[in-house]
Amino acid sequence: MTQNTRERGTTLVLGGTGKTGRRVAGRLTGLGLPVRVGSRSGEPPFDWQDEATWAPALEDVGAVYLAYAPDAGFPGASDTIGAFAARAAEAGVRRLVLLSGRGEEGARRSEQVVRDCGVEWTIVRAAFFSQNFSEDFLVEGVRGGVVAFPAGGVAEPFVDAEDIADVAVAALTGDGHAGELYEVTGPRLLTFAGAVAEIARAVGREVGYLPVSLEEFTAAMAGQGAPPEFTGPFSDLLADILDGRNASLCDGVRRALGREPRDFAEYARATAATGVWDA
Ligand SMILES: NC(=O)c1ccc[n+]([C@@H]2O[C@H](COP(=O)([O-])OP(=O)(O)OC[C@H]3O[C@@H](n4cnc5c(N)ncnc54)[C@H](OP(=O)(O)O)[C@@H]3O)[C@@H](O)[C@H]2O)c1
């Protein structure tokens, strides 16, 4: 951490109750740094869909962690992120760390508006999160013993949200990360069947992977109440990122932190111990 970190003002953590933001906010608080959680349940509330909430959230803020919801790759995301980044620059924010996604055209546009906003930036372009199995849309499948997902036999270098948070905090608080694009993956390629097998081993019971079509998966999401404004773009995004384009390892964690990323097996062991996957 640099000497003047404490003079930088509050860090606004957007998505600060989510998978990565919660971890970023926790680390910053642990370092004794002032943090404001930016989300609809934050104080003051922050809503991407309500620009009137942006200025109060940006008051006295020196740095922003930007995890956009629902997804930096969705249609329109780059427009909203660009508008917010301009407001952040006007408000005196000096550092912006964007969470982006690998292999997503829309996310590339969101990266570009952040690069162009005039504030010192770092981009963390992440692989598929391991925590999607424990804190998001795949957790019920694990609990129920069948993870149905339209990934066929494609390999993915699952990345741990703990590593993403470490990289983000380094970029928010340290020197040498300005203008860096960190493409962050785990240390190993795994198929979804392989990842689910690691989870089954860790929980000590049968959990299987069921490859389904994108149409079947989308219909199941809709059946559980997901609105078409979400299922449409999400299906398009999955079609892109699950076509094999992301089946390679990147060195973002090592470049940012000087250490190797956490392996999926370690994530599975630690997560099983929390009981979140208990049937
Ligand atoms: N999942 C992956 O595998 C993956 C991979 C690469 C990149 N990403 C990127 O990760 C980002 C999401 O980050 P995450 O997974 O850490 O978050 P998350 O777990 O999806 O949580 C969403 C966060 O955003 C907040 N939120 C939801 N709707 C909001 C709104 N209208 N206005 C303001 N805040 C809102 C939520 O809090 P409230 O409900 O309190 O508002 C919560 O803090 C996306 O942009 C995506 O592109 C994800």
PDBQT file of the ligand as one rigid body, heavy atoms in Angstrom, charges set to zero:
ROOT
HETATM    1  N1  LIG A 301     -20.122 -14.507 -12.734  1.00  0.00    +0.000 N 
HETATM    2  C1  LIG A 301     -19.083 -14.622 -13.536  1.00  0.00    +0.000 C 
HETATM    3  O1  LIG A 301     -18.628 -15.726 -13.817  1.00  0.00    +0.000 OA
HETATM    4  C2  LIG A 301     -18.449 -13.384 -14.129  1.00  0.00    +0.000 A 
HETATM    5  C3  LIG A 301     -17.300 -13.528 -14.929  1.00  0.00    +0.000 A 
HETATM    6  C4  LIG A 301     -16.684 -12.381 -15.434  1.00  0.00    +0.000 A 
HETATM    7  C5  LIG A 301     -17.208 -11.129 -15.144  1.00  0.00    +0.000 A 
HETATM    8  N2  LIG A 301     -18.324 -11.029 -14.380  1.00  0.00    +0.000 N 
HETATM    9  C6  LIG A 301     -18.861  -9.691 -14.099  1.00  0.00    +0.000 C 
HETATM   10  O2  LIG A 301     -19.181  -9.567 -12.741  1.00  0.00    +0.000 OA
HETATM   11  C7  LIG A 301     -20.090  -8.466 -12.599  1.00  0.00    +0.000 C 
HETATM   12  C8  LIG A 301     -20.974  -8.732 -11.410  1.00  0.00    +0.000 C 
HETATM   13  O3  LIG A 301     -20.153  -8.784 -10.262  1.00  0.00    +0.000 OA
HETATM   14  P1  LIG A 301     -20.401  -9.824  -9.100  1.00  0.00    +0.000 P 
HETATM   15  O4  LIG A 301     -20.599 -11.179  -9.698  1.00  0.00    +0.000 OA
HETATM   16  O5  LIG A 301     -19.330  -9.620  -8.090  1.00  0.00    +0.000 OA
HETATM   17  O6  LIG A 301     -21.795  -9.301  -8.515  1.00  0.00    +0.000 OA
HETATM   18  P2  LIG A 301     -23.076 -10.196  -8.154  1.00  0.00    +0.000 P 
HETATM   19  O7  LIG A 301     -22.694 -11.286  -7.219  1.00  0.00    +0.000 OA
HETATM   20  O8  LIG A 301     -23.756 -10.537  -9.449  1.00  0.00    +0.000 OA
HETATM   21  O9  LIG A 301     -23.953  -9.166  -7.345  1.00  0.00    +0.000 OA
HETATM   22  C9  LIG A 301     -24.605  -8.072  -7.965  1.00  0.00    +0.000 C 
HETATM   23  C10 LIG A 301     -24.284  -6.815  -7.169  1.00  0.00    +0.000 C 
HETATM   24  O10 LIG A 301     -24.806  -5.691  -7.857  1.00  0.00    +0.000 OA
HETATM   25  C11 LIG A 301     -25.796  -5.053  -7.054  1.00  0.00    +0.000 C 
HETATM   26  N3  LIG A 301     -26.885  -4.635  -7.932  1.00  0.00    +0.000 N 
HETATM   27  C12 LIG A 301     -27.807  -5.406  -8.560  1.00  0.00    +0.000 A 
HETATM   28  N4  LIG A 301     -28.626  -4.639  -9.298  1.00  0.00    +0.000 NA
HETATM   29  C13 LIG A 301     -28.215  -3.358  -9.136  1.00  0.00    +0.000 A 
HETATM   30  C14 LIG A 301     -28.651  -2.099  -9.631  1.00  0.00    +0.000 A 
HETATM   31  N5  LIG A 301     -29.706  -1.972 -10.444  1.00  0.00    +0.000 N 
HETATM   32  N6  LIG A 301     -27.979  -0.986  -9.237  1.00  0.00    +0.000 NA
HETATM   33  C15 LIG A 301     -26.934  -1.067  -8.400  1.00  0.00    +0.000 A 
HETATM   34  N7  LIG A 301     -26.451  -2.222  -7.894  1.00  0.00    +0.000 NA
HETATM   35  C16 LIG A 301     -27.097  -3.357  -8.268  1.00  0.00    +0.000 A 
HETATM   36  C17 LIG A 301     -26.216  -6.079  -6.013  1.00  0.00    +0.000 C 
HETATM   37  O11 LIG A 301     -26.626  -5.468  -4.795  1.00  0.00    +0.000 OA
HETATM   38  P3  LIG A 301     -28.138  -5.005  -4.513  1.00  0.00    +0.000 P 
HETATM   39  O12 LIG A 301     -29.011  -6.167  -4.822  1.00  0.00    +0.000 OA
HETATM   40  O13 LIG A 301     -28.115  -4.600  -3.088  1.00  0.00    +0.000 OA
HETATM   41  O14 LIG A 301     -28.395  -3.828  -5.414  1.00  0.00    +0.000 OA
HETATM   42  C18 LIG A 301     -24.897  -6.814  -5.789  1.00  0.00    +0.000 C 
HETATM   43  O15 LIG A 301     -24.067  -6.088  -4.907  1.00  0.00    +0.000 OA
HETATM   44  C19 LIG A 301     -20.833  -8.352 -13.939  1.00  0.00    +0.000 C 
HETATM   45  O16 LIG A 301     -20.650  -7.074 -14.495  1.00  0.00    +0.000 OA
HETATM   46  C20 LIG A 301     -20.164  -9.405 -14.819  1.00  0.00    +0.000 C 
HETATM   47  O17 LIG A 301     -19.886  -8.905 -16.105  1.00  0.00    +0.000 OA
HETATM   48  C21 LIG A 301     -18.948 -12.111 -13.866  1.00  0.00    +0.000 A 
ENDROOT
TORSDOF 0
